[in-house]
Amino acid sequence: MDFAMTLWTPKLTDRTGALYRSIADTLAADIDAGKLAPGTRLPTHRELAERLGVTVGTVTRAYAEAERRGLIGGEVGRGTFVRSSGDTPSLSLEPERGEAGIAMDENWPPPLAEGEARRALDESFRKLRASKRWGPLLEYQTRAGFMPHRLAGARWIRRFGLDARPERIVICAGAQHAMEVAFGSITRPGDTVLTEALTYRGMKVLARRLHLRLHGLPMDGDGLRPDAFEAACRKGEAKTLYCLPNLQNPTGIVMPERRRREIAAMARTYGIAIVEDDVYGPLLEGAPPPLASFAPERTYFIAGTSKLLAPGLRIAYLLAPPKGMERMAERAWMSNWMAAPLMGEIAASWICGDIASRLVTRHRKEAAERMGLARKILGTFIPSGASDASYHLWLPLPHPWRGDAFAARARRNGVSVSPAESFAVGPVPCQSAIRVCLGQPRTQDQLTKGLRRLRETLREPAEAACGIV
Ligand SMILES: Cc1ncc(COP(=O)(O)O)c(C=O)c1O
C-alpha cells in the first residue's frame, strides 16, 4: 500500500504550555481540519526537529503523546502514519495529571474517603485475624479460585438478579483480566467479534493483543440495534458478541429489557456467544435483567468490583455457562495463575459483611450528586436522556466541533476528556461527541472546576479552535 508523504510542519505560533504538547495539539487540529489525511506519513523525528528547531527528544515526546491519543501510529522501519478515526488507539494507561490540568478522561470512581477506607480495611483485617483461613490464603488455589471467594462472587452477582452458582464462577484479577479469560478461551486469532459501534477502549486493546477483528454495529438511543445484530449474525462471520447493556461505556446508555430479550433471542437463534460486561451495573437501582438471564447457556457475565468497591483490589467474578466453565478456569490459570487470594478475601469480606452494600449506596449518591453538578454547570449541553446514575457522561458537541479537535482544545484549557473517535470501532460514522468522566476528579470542588473549563470550551467558536478560517 502506498502512503502519501507530507512535509507537514506545524505552525506553533500563539501556543502556550509544553512544546511537545503544542506539537501534538497542532497535529490533532490539522488532522481534524483535513490537512492531514488518514494514512499520511509524517516526517521522521529528526526531520521535524530540524524544521522546527527543537530537539529530537521533543518531537519523540510529541509523537508519543499523539499516539497515546490515538491520532497516529508507527511501524518499525516504515515510519509514523496518521490513523483513521476507526483505528485502535493506544489505551491511555497514565492519564495526564498534575500541572493545573483536571483529568476527566478515564473512568475512575472517586476514591474512598480516608476514614471510610481505613474502617473497611480495619474490619477486613480484624475478621482475617479471627478467622482460620489466613493460612490457605497464602497458598496456591484451585484453578477457578478459592471456594469461599467464589461463594462471595455468587452473592455479589445475585445482586444483578442472576441465579449465580459458585461452581460456575472464576475469580479474575479485575474485569479486564476477566475479558481476557473469556475471549482468550472462546475465540481464536483472526476471529471477528461483534461490538457496539462505540465501545470500551480496553476491548480494542485486548482485540489487538489477541489478534481479533472487531466489527462495530450501529446503535440507537437504546443501545445496540437488533436489526444490525441480526444482519451481522446472518452473514455468519462472527460467533461472539461483546456488549455492555448497563451504563454503556462510553455512551451511558441503559438497554431496555425488551431490547435485551431480542438480542438474547437472536444470539440463541444464530448460535452466538455473548460476553456481557457489567462493571457499572450496581450503580443502577432497578436495572433491567442482564442478557445472561435470557441466554444463560451462552453468556459469559463479567461482574467487576473496581467501580463500586475499589479498583486496587483487582478482583472480578466471571460467571461462565456450564459448558464453558472448564476452559475459563484453565485460561485464568494459564494467564495469571490466580488473582491474589488476600485481595479476594478482602473483597469477599466486604461483600459478605455490610461494607459492599454501604459502598454501593455511597457511590449511587455520589454519582447522582456529580451528575447534578454537571447538569447545573453544563445545562442544555447535556442530552435529555442522560442517566443520573452514571459516572460517565456522553456529550454530543455543537456543530462543527469534532471530538478530537474539541478534546485537544479542552486540554489546552486545562481539562482532559476523551473524544468519540477513541471509542469507535470500524467504519461506522462517528458521532461528534466526547466522554466526560465525572468520577475521576478526586473531589466535587475539582469536578466543578473541570466542568466550568469544559463549559468555557463549549462556548468557544469551533472555527477558531480548529484553526479553520
Ligand atoms: C466497560 C469496562 N470493562 C472493564 C473495565 C476494567 O475494569 P477493571 O478495573 O476491573 O479491570 C472497565 C474499566 O474502565 C470498563 O469501563
The ligand as a MOL file (V3000), in Angstrom:
LIG
                    3D

  0  0  0     0  0            999 V3000
M  V30 BEGIN CTAB
M  V30 COUNTS 16 16 0 0 0
M  V30 BEGIN ATOM
M  V30 1 C -16.5700 -1.4020 30.4340 0
M  V30 2 C -15.3750 -1.7370 31.2550 0
M  V30 3 N -14.9970 -3.0110 31.3780 0
M  V30 4 C -13.9190 -3.3560 32.0970 0
M  V30 5 C -13.1590 -2.4020 32.7340 0
M  V30 6 C -11.9480 -2.8380 33.5210 0
M  V30 7 O -12.2130 -2.8820 34.8830 0
M  V30 8 P -11.1670 -3.4780 35.9350 0
M  V30 9 O -10.5130 -2.3320 36.6150 0
M  V30 10 O -11.9800 -4.2980 36.9020 0
M  V30 11 O -10.1910 -4.3220 35.1930 0
M  V30 12 C -13.5220 -1.0580 32.6320 0
M  V30 13 C -12.6970 -0.0100 33.2670 0
M  V30 14 O -12.7840 1.1600 32.9770 0
M  V30 15 C -14.6540 -0.7150 31.8650 0
M  V30 16 O -15.0390 0.5550 31.7050 0
M  V30 END ATOM
M  V30 BEGIN BOND
M  V30 1 1 1 2
M  V30 2 1 2 3
M  V30 3 2 2 15
M  V30 4 2 3 4
M  V30 5 1 4 5
M  V30 6 1 5 6
M  V30 7 2 5 12
M  V30 8 1 6 7
M  V30 9 1 7 8
M  V30 10 2 8 9
M  V30 11 1 8 10
M  V30 12 1 8 11
M  V30 13 1 12 13
M  V30 14 1 12 15
M  V30 15 2 13 14
M  V30 16 1 15 16
M  V30 END BOND
M  V30 END CTAB
M  END
